[in-house]
Amino acid sequence: MRLFDLIIRFILTASFIILFNLLCQPYGLHIGFNMANLAIGTLIGFPGFALLFILALLFR
């Protein structure tokens, strides 16, 4: 995987976490903005996003 791909995935992951937190705040869902969640979303990709969503549902 090239460095450019990792940078794009990192930006998309950070954007997803911020957007998810803004949209789902009224419903009590929250994804922590920390290094573990950024690494999951960046390195795994779409399944990582699904995992973050499931974790947000479980720990609300």
N, CA, C and O atoms as a Tripos MOL2 file, in Angstrom:
@<TRIPOS>MOLECULE
protein
  240   239    60     0     0
PROTEIN
NO_CHARGES

@<TRIPOS>ATOM
      1 N           0.8550   -1.1750    0.0000 N.3       1 MET1
      2 CA          0.0000    0.0000    0.0000 C.3       1 MET1
      3 C           0.9020    1.2380    0.0000 C.2       1 MET1
      4 O           1.8640    1.3200    0.7630 O.2       1 MET1
      5 N           0.5850    2.1590   -0.8340 N.am      2 ARG2
      6 CA          1.4060    3.3560   -0.9360 C.3       2 ARG2
      7 C           1.0590    4.3440    0.1600 C.2       2 ARG2
      8 O          -0.0140    4.2830    0.7600 O.2       2 ARG2
      9 N           1.9830    5.2520    0.4080 N.am      3 LEU3
     10 CA          1.7970    6.2610    1.4450 C.3       3 LEU3
     11 C           0.6190    7.1680    1.1110 C.2       3 LEU3
     12 O          -0.1310    7.5610    2.0040 O.2       3 LEU3
     13 N           0.4500    7.5050   -0.1680 N.am      4 PHE4
     14 CA         -0.6590    8.3660   -0.5760 C.3       4 PHE4
     15 C          -2.0040    7.7180   -0.2500 C.2       4 PHE4
     16 O          -2.9290    8.3940    0.2010 O.2       4 PHE4
     17 N          -2.1090    6.4150   -0.4770 N.am      5 ASP5
     18 CA         -3.3520    5.6990   -0.1440 C.3       5 ASP5
     19 C          -3.6390    5.7520    1.3490 C.2       5 ASP5
     20 O          -4.7850    5.9390    1.7590 O.2       5 ASP5
     21 N          -2.5990    5.5890    2.1600 N.am      6 LEU6
     22 CA         -2.7860    5.6520    3.6070 C.3       6 LEU6
     23 C          -3.2220    7.0410    4.0580 C.2       6 LEU6
     24 O          -4.0560    7.1720    4.9540 O.2       6 LEU6
     25 N          -2.6650    8.0660    3.4460 N.am      7 ILE7
     26 CA         -3.0430    9.4380    3.8050 C.3       7 ILE7
     27 C          -4.5020    9.6940    3.4460 C.2       7 ILE7
     28 O          -5.2410   10.2800    4.2380 O.2       7 ILE7
     29 N          -4.9220    9.2610    2.2640 N.am      8 ILE8
     30 CA         -6.3220    9.4360    1.8450 C.3       8 ILE8
     31 C          -7.2540    8.6690    2.7730 C.2       8 ILE8
     32 O          -8.2880    9.1950    3.1840 O.2       8 ILE8
     33 N          -6.9000    7.4300    3.1070 N.am      9 ARG9
     34 CA         -7.7360    6.6450    4.0180 C.3       9 ARG9
     35 C          -7.8140    7.2900    5.4020 C.2       9 ARG9
     36 O          -8.8690    7.2830    6.0360 O.2       9 ARG9
     37 N          -6.6870    7.8490    5.8660 N.am     10 PHE10
     38 CA         -6.6740    8.5180    7.1660 C.3      10 PHE10
     39 C          -7.6050    9.7250    7.1590 C.2      10 PHE10
     40 O          -8.3590    9.9360    8.1090 O.2      10 PHE10
     41 N          -7.5560   10.5090    6.0970 N.am     11 ILE11
     42 CA         -8.4250   11.6880    5.9900 C.3      11 ILE11
     43 C          -9.8930   11.2640    5.9310 C.2      11 ILE11
     44 O         -10.7390   11.8710    6.5870 O.2      11 ILE11
     45 N         -10.1980   10.2330    5.1540 N.am     12 LEU12
     46 CA        -11.5770    9.7470    5.0730 C.3      12 LEU12
     47 C         -12.0570    9.1860    6.4090 C.2      12 LEU12
     48 O         -13.2080    9.3910    6.7930 O.2      12 LEU12
     49 N         -11.1810    8.4850    7.1120 N.am     13 THR13
     50 CA        -11.5600    7.9450    8.4220 C.3      13 THR13
     51 C         -11.8440    9.0580    9.4130 C.2      13 THR13
     52 O         -12.8440    9.0180   10.1290 O.2      13 THR13
     53 N         -10.9640   10.0540    9.4580 N.am     14 ALA14
     54 CA        -11.1740   11.1760   10.3740 C.3      14 ALA14
     55 C         -12.4620   11.9160   10.0240 C.2      14 ALA14
     56 O         -13.2150   12.3070   10.9150 O.2      14 ALA14
     57 N         -12.7160   12.1070    8.7340 N.am     15 SER15
     58 CA        -13.9440   12.7800    8.3080 C.3      15 SER15
     59 C         -15.1760   11.9650    8.6850 C.2      15 SER15
     60 O         -16.1800   12.5240    9.1270 O.2      15 SER15
     61 N         -15.1030   10.6470    8.5130 N.am     16 PHE16
     62 CA        -16.2250    9.7810    8.8760 C.3      16 PHE16
     63 C         -16.5230    9.8620   10.3660 C.2      16 PHE16
     64 O         -17.6840    9.9680   10.7610 O.2      16 PHE16
     65 N         -15.4830    9.8130   11.2010 N.am     17 ILE17
     66 CA        -15.6910    9.8580   12.6490 C.3      17 ILE17
     67 C         -16.3210   11.1780   13.0570 C.2      17 ILE17
     68 O         -17.2490   11.1980   13.8640 O.2      17 ILE17
     69 N         -15.8280   12.2770   12.5100 N.am     18 ILE18
     70 CA        -16.3770   13.5940   12.8480 C.3      18 ILE18
     71 C         -17.8240   13.7060   12.3760 C.2      18 ILE18
     72 O         -18.6850   14.1590   13.1300 O.2      18 ILE18
     73 N         -18.1020   13.3010   11.1360 N.am     19 LEU19
     74 CA        -19.4590   13.3850   10.5920 C.3      19 LEU19
     75 C         -20.4180   12.4730   11.3560 C.2      19 LEU19
     76 O         -21.5450   12.8650   11.6560 O.2      19 LEU19
     77 N         -19.9720   11.2640   11.6690 N.am     20 PHE20
     78 CA        -20.8100   10.3360   12.4240 C.3      20 PHE20
     79 C         -21.1610   10.9170   13.7860 C.2      20 PHE20
     80 O         -22.3130   10.8490   14.2150 O.2      20 PHE20
     81 N         -20.1710   11.4890   14.4690 N.am     21 ASN21
     82 CA        -20.4320   12.0600   15.7920 C.3      21 ASN21
     83 C         -21.3920   13.2390   15.7050 C.2      21 ASN21
     84 O         -22.2310   13.4110   16.5900 O.2      21 ASN21
     85 N         -21.2880   14.0470   14.6670 N.am     22 LEU22
     86 CA        -22.1960   15.1870   14.5240 C.3      22 LEU22
     87 C         -23.6220   14.7430   14.2030 C.2      22 LEU22
     88 O         -24.5810   15.2890   14.7480 O.2      22 LEU22
     89 N         -23.7610   13.7560   13.3200 N.am     23 LEU23
     90 CA        -25.0900   13.3110   12.9070 C.3      23 LEU23
     91 C         -25.7980   12.4740   13.9680 C.2      23 LEU23
     92 O         -27.0170   12.5600   14.1120 O.2      23 LEU23
     93 N         -25.0540   11.6750   14.7020 N.am     24 CYS24
     94 CA        -25.6730   10.7310   15.6360 C.3      24 CYS24
     95 C         -25.6400   11.2030   17.0810 C.2      24 CYS24
     96 O         -26.0280   10.4560   17.9790 O.2      24 CYS24
     97 N         -25.1910   12.4130   17.3220 N.am     25 GLN25
     98 CA        -25.1440   12.9380   18.6830 C.3      25 GLN25
     99 C         -26.5200   12.9700   19.3440 C.2      25 GLN25
    100 O         -26.6200   12.6280   20.5230 O.2      25 GLN25
    101 N         -27.6000   13.3700   18.6350 N.am     26 PRO26
    102 CA        -28.9160   13.3720   19.2880 C.3      26 PRO26
    103 C         -29.3980   11.9850   19.7170 C.2      26 PRO26
    104 O         -30.2470   11.8680   20.6010 O.2      26 PRO26
    105 N         -28.8600   10.9370   19.0950 N.am     27 TYR27
    106 CA        -29.2930    9.5730   19.3990 C.3      27 TYR27
    107 C         -28.4080    8.8880   20.4380 C.2      27 TYR27
    108 O         -28.6290    7.7220   20.7640 O.2      27 TYR27
    109 N         -27.4250    9.5890   20.9510 N.am     28 GLY28
    110 CA        -26.5560    9.0360   21.9800 C.3      28 GLY28
    111 C         -25.4530    8.1350   21.4590 C.2      28 GLY28
    112 O         -24.8240    7.4230   22.2420 O.2      28 GLY28
    113 N         -25.1980    8.1460   20.1480 N.am     29 LEU29
    114 CA        -24.1190    7.3380   19.5850 C.3      29 LEU29
    115 C         -22.8690    8.1900   19.4760 C.2      29 LEU29
    116 O         -22.9370    9.3730   19.1410 O.2      29 LEU29
    117 N         -21.7250    7.5790   19.7620 N.am     30 HIS30
    118 CA        -20.4750    8.3270   19.7270 C.3      30 HIS30
    119 C         -19.3300    7.3760   19.4070 C.2      30 HIS30
    120 O         -19.2490    6.2790   19.9590 O.2      30 HIS30
    121 N         -18.4480    7.8040   18.5140 N.am     31 ILE31
    122 CA        -17.2110    7.0770   18.2360 C.3      31 ILE31
    123 C         -16.0810    7.9450   18.7700 C.2      31 ILE31
    124 O         -15.9530    9.1100   18.3940 O.2      31 ILE31
    125 N         -15.2780    7.3840   19.6320 N.am     32 GLY32
    126 CA        -14.1580    8.1370   20.1950 C.3      32 GLY32
    127 C         -13.1460    8.4980   19.1200 C.2      32 GLY32
    128 O         -12.7960    7.6730   18.2750 O.2      32 GLY32
    129 N         -12.6810    9.7420   19.1630 N.am     33 PHE33
    130 CA        -11.6890   10.1980   18.1880 C.3      33 PHE33
    131 C         -10.3160    9.9730   18.8050 C.2      33 PHE33
    132 O          -9.7280   10.8890   19.3810 O.2      33 PHE33
    133 N          -9.8070    8.7460   18.6830 N.am     34 ASN34
    134 CA         -8.5010    8.4210   19.2490 C.3      34 ASN34
    135 C          -7.6870    7.6220   18.2310 C.2      34 ASN34
    136 O          -8.1690    7.3020   17.1440 O.2      34 ASN34
    137 N          -6.4620    7.3130   18.5990 N.am     35 MET35
    138 CA         -5.5510    6.6610   17.6570 C.3      35 MET35
    139 C          -6.0090    5.2450   17.2940 C.2      35 MET35
    140 O          -5.8160    4.8050   16.1610 O.2      35 MET35
    141 N          -6.6080    4.5360   18.2420 N.am     36 ALA36
    142 CA         -7.0490    3.1680   17.9410 C.3      36 ALA36
    143 C          -8.1350    3.1750   16.8680 C.2      36 ALA36
    144 O          -8.0800    2.3820   15.9270 O.2      36 ALA36
    145 N          -9.1120    4.0530   16.9990 N.am     37 ASN37
    146 CA        -10.1870    4.1060   16.0030 C.3      37 ASN37
    147 C          -9.6840    4.6230   14.6640 C.2      37 ASN37
    148 O         -10.1340    4.1580   13.6170 O.2      37 ASN37
    149 N          -8.7590    5.5750   14.6790 N.am     38 LEU38
    150 CA         -8.1860    6.0480   13.4180 C.3      38 LEU38
    151 C          -7.3980    4.9400   12.7310 C.2      38 LEU38
    152 O          -7.4510    4.8070   11.5090 O.2      38 LEU38
    153 N          -6.6730    4.1480   13.5040 N.am     39 ALA39
    154 CA         -5.9080    3.0500   12.9160 C.3      39 ALA39
    155 C          -6.8300    1.9750   12.3480 C.2      39 ALA39
    156 O          -6.5710    1.4390   11.2700 O.2      39 ALA39
    157 N          -7.9050    1.6600   13.0690 N.am     40 ILE40
    158 CA         -8.8590    0.6540   12.5710 C.3      40 ILE40
    159 C          -9.4460    1.0980   11.2390 C.2      40 ILE40
    160 O          -9.4560    0.3290   10.2790 O.2      40 ILE40
    161 N          -9.9320    2.3250   11.1730 N.am     41 GLY41
    162 CA        -10.5440    2.8110    9.9420 C.3      41 GLY41
    163 C          -9.5580    2.9630    8.8050 C.2      41 GLY41
    164 O          -9.8940    2.7060    7.6490 O.2      41 GLY41
    165 N          -8.3260    3.3850    9.1280 N.am     42 THR42
    166 CA         -7.3310    3.6200    8.0890 C.3      42 THR42
    167 C          -6.7990    2.3150    7.5210 C.2      42 THR42
    168 O          -6.7010    2.1730    6.3020 O.2      42 THR42
    169 N          -6.4590    1.3770    8.3620 N.am     43 LEU43
    170 CA         -5.7990    0.1650    7.8900 C.3      43 LEU43
    171 C          -6.7680   -0.8900    7.3790 C.2      43 LEU43
    172 O          -6.4300   -1.6440    6.4660 O.2      43 LEU43
    173 N          -7.9550   -0.9570    7.9450 N.am     44 ILE44
    174 CA         -8.9070   -1.9890    7.5290 C.3      44 ILE44
    175 C          -9.8180   -1.4970    6.4090 C.2      44 ILE44
    176 O         -10.2140   -2.2860    5.5510 O.2      44 ILE44
    177 N         -10.1550   -0.2170    6.3980 N.am     45 GLY45
    178 CA        -11.0130    0.3290    5.3540 C.3      45 GLY45
    179 C         -12.4800    0.2260    5.7110 C.2      45 GLY45
    180 O         -12.8560    0.4660    6.8590 O.2      45 GLY45
    181 N         -13.3280   -0.1320    4.7310 N.am     46 PHE46
    182 CA        -14.7740   -0.1660    4.9580 C.3      46 PHE46
    183 C         -15.1870   -1.1100    6.0820 C.2      46 PHE46
    184 O         -16.0460   -0.7350    6.8800 O.2      46 PHE46
    185 N         -14.6250   -2.3080    6.1900 N.am     47 PRO47
    186 CA        -14.9730   -3.1440    7.3530 C.3      47 PRO47
    187 C         -14.6080   -2.4740    8.6720 C.2      47 PRO47
    188 O         -15.2530   -2.7090    9.6940 O.2      47 PRO47
    189 N         -13.5800   -1.6460    8.6460 N.am     48 GLY48
    190 CA        -13.2210   -0.8880    9.8450 C.3      48 GLY48
    191 C         -14.2990    0.1100   10.2160 C.2      48 GLY48
    192 O         -14.5910    0.3040   11.3960 O.2      48 GLY48
    193 N         -14.9010    0.7510    9.2050 N.am     49 PHE49
    194 CA        -16.0100    1.6710    9.4660 C.3      49 PHE49
    195 C         -17.1960    0.9250   10.0590 C.2      49 PHE49
    196 O         -17.8410    1.4110   10.9880 O.2      49 PHE49
    197 N         -17.4800   -0.2540    9.5240 N.am     50 ALA50
    198 CA        -18.5820   -1.0510   10.0620 C.3      50 ALA50
    199 C         -18.2990   -1.4570   11.5040 C.2      50 ALA50
    200 O         -19.2000   -1.4470   12.3430 O.2      50 ALA50
    201 N         -17.0540   -1.8130   11.7920 N.am     51 LEU51
    202 CA        -16.6830   -2.1730   13.1570 C.3      51 LEU51
    203 C         -16.8430   -0.9860   14.0970 C.2      51 LEU51
    204 O         -17.3310   -1.1490   15.2160 O.2      51 LEU51
    205 N         -16.4390    0.2100   13.6600 N.am     52 LEU52
    206 CA        -16.6070    1.4030   14.4870 C.3      52 LEU52
    207 C         -18.0830    1.6770   14.7530 C.2      52 LEU52
    208 O         -18.4550    2.0570   15.8630 O.2      52 LEU52
    209 N         -18.9230    1.4840   13.7390 N.am     53 PHE53
    210 CA        -20.3590    1.7020   13.9080 C.3      53 PHE53
    211 C         -20.9510    0.7030   14.9040 C.2      53 PHE53
    212 O         -21.7520    1.0760   15.7610 O.2      53 PHE53
    213 N         -20.5580   -0.5610   14.7900 N.am     54 ILE54
    214 CA        -21.0550   -1.5820   15.7130 C.3      54 ILE54
    215 C         -20.5980   -1.2880   17.1370 C.2      54 ILE54
    216 O         -21.3750   -1.4330   18.0810 O.2      54 ILE54
    217 N         -19.3450   -0.8760   17.2980 N.am     55 LEU55
    218 CA        -18.8530   -0.5300   18.6340 C.3      55 LEU55
    219 C         -19.6050    0.6580   19.2140 C.2      55 LEU55
    220 O         -19.8740    0.7010   20.4150 O.2      55 LEU55
    221 N         -19.9460    1.6230   18.3650 N.am     56 ALA56
    222 CA        -20.7110    2.7800   18.8460 C.3      56 ALA56
    223 C         -22.0920    2.3490   19.3180 C.2      56 ALA56
    224 O         -22.5990    2.8690   20.3130 O.2      56 ALA56
    225 N         -22.7030    1.4030   18.6120 N.am     57 LEU57
    226 CA        -24.0170    0.9070   19.0290 C.3      57 LEU57
    227 C         -23.9390    0.1150   20.3340 C.2      57 LEU57
    228 O         -24.8320    0.2060   21.1760 O.2      57 LEU57
    229 N         -22.8740   -0.6560   20.4930 N.am     58 LEU58
    230 CA        -22.7470   -1.4800   21.6880 C.3      58 LEU58
    231 C         -22.4610   -0.6650   22.9410 C.2      58 LEU58
    232 O         -22.9640   -0.9850   24.0180 O.2      58 LEU58
    233 N         -21.6630    0.3770   22.8090 N.am     59 PHE59
    234 CA        -21.2020    1.1340   23.9760 C.3      59 PHE59
    235 C         -21.8460    2.5000   24.0850 C.2      59 PHE59
    236 O         -21.1880    3.4580   24.4930 O.2      59 PHE59
    237 N         -23.1160    2.6150   23.7330 N.am     60 ARG60
    238 CA        -23.7610    3.9200   23.8430 C.3      60 ARG60
    239 C         -24.3200    4.1630   25.2110 C.2      60 ARG60
    240 O         -24.8960    5.2210   25.4640 O.2      60 ARG60
@<TRIPOS>BOND
     1     1     2 1
     2     2     3 1
     3     3     4 2
     4     3     5 am
     5     5     6 1
     6     6     7 1
     7     7     8 2
     8     7     9 am
     9     9    10 1
    10    10    11 1
    11    11    12 2
    12    11    13 am
    13    13    14 1
    14    14    15 1
    15    15    16 2
    16    15    17 am
    17    17    18 1
    18    18    19 1
    19    19    20 2
    20    19    21 am
    21    21    22 1
    22    22    23 1
    23    23    24 2
    24    23    25 am
    25    25    26 1
    26    26    27 1
    27    27    28 2
    28    27    29 am
    29    29    30 1
    30    30    31 1
    31    31    32 2
    32    31    33 am
    33    33    34 1
    34    34    35 1
    35    35    36 2
    36    35    37 am
    37    37    38 1
    38    38    39 1
    39    39    40 2
    40    39    41 am
    41    41    42 1
    42    42    43 1
    43    43    44 2
    44    43    45 am
    45    45    46 1
    46    46    47 1
    47    47    48 2
    48    47    49 am
    49    49    50 1
    50    50    51 1
    51    51    52 2
    52    51    53 am
    53    53    54 1
    54    54    55 1
    55    55    56 2
    56    55    57 am
    57    57    58 1
    58    58    59 1
    59    59    60 2
    60    59    61 am
    61    61    62 1
    62    62    63 1
    63    63    64 2
    64    63    65 am
    65    65    66 1
    66    66    67 1
    67    67    68 2
    68    67    69 am
    69    69    70 1
    70    70    71 1
    71    71    72 2
    72    71    73 am
    73    73    74 1
    74    74    75 1
    75    75    76 2
    76    75    77 am
    77    77    78 1
    78    78    79 1
    79    79    80 2
    80    79    81 am
    81    81    82 1
    82    82    83 1
    83    83    84 2
    84    83    85 am
    85    85    86 1
    86    86    87 1
    87    87    88 2
    88    87    89 am
    89    89    90 1
    90    90    91 1
    91    91    92 2
    92    91    93 am
    93    93    94 1
    94    94    95 1
    95    95    96 2
    96    95    97 am
    97    97    98 1
    98    98    99 1
    99    99   100 2
   100    99   101 am
   101   101   102 1
   102   102   103 1
   103   103   104 2
   104   103   105 am
   105   105   106 1
   106   106   107 1
   107   107   108 2
   108   107   109 am
   109   109   110 1
   110   110   111 1
   111   111   112 2
   112   111   113 am
   113   113   114 1
   114   114   115 1
   115   115   116 2
   116   115   117 am
   117   117   118 1
   118   118   119 1
   119   119   120 2
   120   119   121 am
   121   121   122 1
   122   122   123 1
   123   123   124 2
   124   123   125 am
   125   125   126 1
   126   126   127 1
   127   127   128 2
   128   127   129 am
   129   129   130 1
   130   130   131 1
   131   131   132 2
   132   131   133 am
   133   133   134 1
   134   134   135 1
   135   135   136 2
   136   135   137 am
   137   137   138 1
   138   138   139 1
   139   139   140 2
   140   139   141 am
   141   141   142 1
   142   142   143 1
   143   143   144 2
   144   143   145 am
   145   145   146 1
   146   146   147 1
   147   147   148 2
   148   147   149 am
   149   149   150 1
   150   150   151 1
   151   151   152 2
   152   151   153 am
   153   153   154 1
   154   154   155 1
   155   155   156 2
   156   155   157 am
   157   157   158 1
   158   158   159 1
   159   159   160 2
   160   159   161 am
   161   161   162 1
   162   162   163 1
   163   163   164 2
   164   163   165 am
   165   165   166 1
   166   166   167 1
   167   167   168 2
   168   167   169 am
   169   169   170 1
   170   170   171 1
   171   171   172 2
   172   171   173 am
   173   173   174 1
   174   174   175 1
   175   175   176 2
   176   175   177 am
   177   177   178 1
   178   178   179 1
   179   179   180 2
   180   179   181 am
   181   181   182 1
   182   182   183 1
   183   183   184 2
   184   183   185 am
   185   185   186 1
   186   186   187 1
   187   187   188 2
   188   187   189 am
   189   189   190 1
   190   190   191 1
   191   191   192 2
   192   191   193 am
   193   193   194 1
   194   194   195 1
   195   195   196 2
   196   195   197 am
   197   197   198 1
   198   198   199 1
   199   199   200 2
   200   199   201 am
   201   201   202 1
   202   202   203 1
   203   203   204 2
   204   203   205 am
   205   205   206 1
   206   206   207 1
   207   207   208 2
   208   207   209 am
   209   209   210 1
   210   210   211 1
   211   211   212 2
   212   211   213 am
   213   213   214 1
   214   214   215 1
   215   215   216 2
   216   215   217 am
   217   217   218 1
   218   218   219 1
   219   219   220 2
   220   219   221 am
   221   221   222 1
   222   222   223 1
   223   223   224 2
   224   223   225 am
   225   225   226 1
   226   226   227 1
   227   227   228 2
   228   227   229 am
   229   229   230 1
   230   230   231 1
   231   231   232 2
   232   231   233 am
   233   233   234 1
   234   234   235 1
   235   235   236 2
   236   235   237 am
   237   237   238 1
   238   238   239 1
   239   239   240 2
@<TRIPOS>SUBSTRUCTURE
     1 MET1         2 RESIDUE 1 A MET
     2 ARG2         6 RESIDUE 1 A ARG
     3 LEU3        10 RESIDUE 1 A LEU
     4 PHE4        14 RESIDUE 1 A PHE
     5 ASP5        18 RESIDUE 1 A ASP
     6 LEU6        22 RESIDUE 1 A LEU
     7 ILE7        26 RESIDUE 1 A ILE
     8 ILE8        30 RESIDUE 1 A ILE
     9 ARG9        34 RESIDUE 1 A ARG
    10 PHE10       38 RESIDUE 1 A PHE
    11 ILE11       42 RESIDUE 1 A ILE
    12 LEU12       46 RESIDUE 1 A LEU
    13 THR13       50 RESIDUE 1 A THR
    14 ALA14       54 RESIDUE 1 A ALA
    15 SER15       58 RESIDUE 1 A SER
    16 PHE16       62 RESIDUE 1 A PHE
    17 ILE17       66 RESIDUE 1 A ILE
    18 ILE18       70 RESIDUE 1 A ILE
    19 LEU19       74 RESIDUE 1 A LEU
    20 PHE20       78 RESIDUE 1 A PHE
    21 ASN21       82 RESIDUE 1 A ASN
    22 LEU22       86 RESIDUE 1 A LEU
    23 LEU23       90 RESIDUE 1 A LEU
    24 CYS24       94 RESIDUE 1 A CYS
    25 GLN25       98 RESIDUE 1 A GLN
    26 PRO26      102 RESIDUE 1 A PRO
    27 TYR27      106 RESIDUE 1 A TYR
    28 GLY28      110 RESIDUE 1 A GLY
    29 LEU29      114 RESIDUE 1 A LEU
    30 HIS30      118 RESIDUE 1 A HIS
    31 ILE31      122 RESIDUE 1 A ILE
    32 GLY32      126 RESIDUE 1 A GLY
    33 PHE33      130 RESIDUE 1 A PHE
    34 ASN34      134 RESIDUE 1 A ASN
    35 MET35      138 RESIDUE 1 A MET
    36 ALA36      142 RESIDUE 1 A ALA
    37 ASN37      146 RESIDUE 1 A ASN
    38 LEU38      150 RESIDUE 1 A LEU
    39 ALA39      154 RESIDUE 1 A ALA
    40 ILE40      158 RESIDUE 1 A ILE
    41 GLY41      162 RESIDUE 1 A GLY
    42 THR42      166 RESIDUE 1 A THR
    43 LEU43      170 RESIDUE 1 A LEU
    44 ILE44      174 RESIDUE 1 A ILE
    45 GLY45      178 RESIDUE 1 A GLY
    46 PHE46      182 RESIDUE 1 A PHE
    47 PRO47      186 RESIDUE 1 A PRO
    48 GLY48      190 RESIDUE 1 A GLY
    49 PHE49      194 RESIDUE 1 A PHE
    50 ALA50      198 RESIDUE 1 A ALA
    51 LEU51      202 RESIDUE 1 A LEU
    52 LEU52      206 RESIDUE 1 A LEU
    53 PHE53      210 RESIDUE 1 A PHE
    54 ILE54      214 RESIDUE 1 A ILE
    55 LEU55      218 RESIDUE 1 A LEU
    56 ALA56      222 RESIDUE 1 A ALA
    57 LEU57      226 RESIDUE 1 A LEU
    58 LEU58      230 RESIDUE 1 A LEU
    59 PHE59      234 RESIDUE 1 A PHE
    60 ARG60      238 RESIDUE 1 A ARG
